[in-house]
């Protein structure tokens, strides 16, 4: 809930049916760096990352293929007892990933964010090449 997902670029969507995982390959913005001059551009500390949602189902993807897909916000609502509660101790949530070109909705427990390398500083407009 405390992570800022705004402008994270989604590069890939994957499913792991054996583990019921919904996986996003993203560029996660670790830090927004304020411009040093008035009217200057922001810099960013960015790291490629894997975002894995556990025990995911009811996945609905409504995205328009107009260019790079960037996250505006990720929200979770409606905590509930999992449908296979005898095997799980966590609550499951309804998740919505709002993007610049659509939305991804699903039900899942929680997520793990794994940075795949040390963050690097980028000064380019997002998304970066």
C-alpha positions as CSV (number, residue, x, y, z in Angstrom):
1,X,0.0,0.0,0.0
2,X,2.9,2.4,0.5
3,X,4.6,1.8,-2.8
4,X,4.2,4.4,-5.6
5,X,3.5,2.6,-8.9
6,X,2.9,5.7,-11.0
7,X,4.7,5.6,-14.4
8,X,6.1,2.0,-13.9
9,X,6.3,0.6,-17.4
10,X,4.9,-2.9,-18.0
11,X,7.0,-4.9,-20.4
12,X,5.3,-8.3,-20.1
13,X,2.4,-10.2,-18.5
14,X,2.9,-13.9,-17.6
15,X,0.9,-16.7,-15.9
16,X,2.3,-19.5,-13.8
17,X,-0.6,-22.0,-13.7
18,X,1.2,-24.5,-11.4
19,X,1.5,-21.8,-8.7
20,X,-1.5,-19.7,-9.6
21,X,0.7,-16.6,-10.1
22,X,0.1,-13.6,-12.2
23,X,3.5,-12.0,-13.1
24,X,4.3,-8.6,-14.5
25,X,7.8,-7.6,-15.8
26,X,8.1,-3.9,-15.1
27,X,10.5,-1.0,-14.8
28,X,9.9,0.1,-11.2
29,X,10.7,3.7,-10.3
30,X,12.5,3.4,-7.0
31,X,12.9,7.2,-6.5
32,X,11.8,10.4,-8.3
33,X,14.7,12.9,-8.2
34,X,13.6,16.6,-8.1
35,X,15.0,18.8,-10.9
36,X,18.0,20.8,-9.9
37,X,16.9,23.9,-11.9
38,X,13.5,25.5,-12.0
39,X,11.5,24.0,-14.9
40,X,14.1,21.3,-15.3
41,X,13.3,17.6,-15.9
42,X,13.0,15.0,-13.2
43,X,15.5,12.2,-13.0
44,X,14.6,8.7,-11.8
45,X,16.2,5.7,-10.1
46,X,14.8,2.8,-12.0
47,X,15.2,-1.0,-11.7
48,X,13.8,-3.8,-13.8
49,X,11.6,-5.8,-11.5
50,X,9.2,-8.7,-11.3
51,X,5.9,-8.2,-9.6
52,X,4.2,-11.5,-8.7
53,X,0.6,-11.7,-7.4
54,X,0.0,-14.9,-5.5
55,X,-3.1,-17.2,-5.9
56,X,-4.4,-15.0,-8.7
57,X,-7.7,-15.8,-10.6
58,X,-10.5,-14.0,-12.4
59,X,-8.0,-12.0,-14.4
60,X,-9.5,-9.5,-16.8
61,X,-7.1,-7.5,-19.1
62,X,-8.5,-4.6,-21.0
63,X,-5.6,-2.8,-22.7
64,X,-5.4,-0.9,-25.9
65,X,-2.1,-1.5,-27.9
66,X,-1.3,2.2,-28.5
67,X,2.3,2.2,-27.1
68,X,4.1,1.6,-23.9
69,X,1.8,0.6,-21.1
70,X,2.5,2.5,-17.9
71,X,0.8,2.1,-14.5
72,X,-1.1,5.0,-13.1
73,X,-2.1,3.3,-9.9
74,X,-2.6,-0.1,-8.2
75,X,-5.4,-0.5,-5.7
76,X,-6.8,-3.4,-3.7
77,X,-10.3,-3.6,-2.1
78,X,-12.7,-6.0,-0.6
79,X,-10.6,-8.2,1.7
80,X,-12.2,-11.6,1.9
81,X,-11.6,-15.1,3.0
82,X,-9.8,-17.0,0.1
83,X,-11.9,-19.6,-1.7
84,X,-9.4,-22.2,-0.7
85,X,-9.1,-20.9,2.9
86,X,-8.3,-24.3,4.3
87,X,-4.9,-24.1,2.6
88,X,-4.2,-20.4,3.0
89,X,-4.0,-18.0,6.0
90,X,-4.0,-14.7,4.1
91,X,-6.9,-12.7,2.9
92,X,-7.5,-12.3,-0.8
93,X,-8.3,-8.9,-2.4
94,X,-9.8,-7.5,-5.6
95,X,-6.9,-5.8,-7.4
96,X,-7.1,-3.1,-10.1
97,X,-4.1,-1.9,-12.0
98,X,-5.1,1.3,-13.8
99,X,-2.9,2.0,-16.8
100,X,-2.5,4.8,-19.4
101,X,-4.2,2.5,-22.0
102,X,-6.7,0.5,-19.9
103,X,-7.0,-1.7,-16.9
104,X,-6.1,-5.0,-15.4
105,X,-8.5,-6.5,-12.8
106,X,-8.1,-9.7,-10.8
107,X,-8.4,-11.4,-7.4
108,X,-5.2,-12.4,-5.5
109,X,-3.7,-12.7,-2.1
110,X,-0.7,-10.4,-1.9
111,X,2.3,-9.7,-4.1
112,X,6.1,-9.9,-4.1
113,X,8.2,-7.2,-5.8
114,X,11.7,-8.3,-6.7
115,X,14.2,-5.9,-8.2
116,X,16.3,-7.7,-10.8
117,X,19.3,-5.4,-10.6
118,X,20.5,-2.3,-8.7
119,X,18.6,0.8,-9.6
120,X,20.2,3.1,-12.1
121,X,19.6,6.8,-12.7
122,X,17.8,7.8,-15.8
123,X,17.2,11.3,-17.0
124,X,15.1,10.5,-20.1
125,X,11.4,11.0,-20.5
126,X,9.4,7.9,-19.5
127,X,9.3,5.3,-20.9
128,X,13.1,5.1,-21.5
129,X,14.5,3.0,-24.4
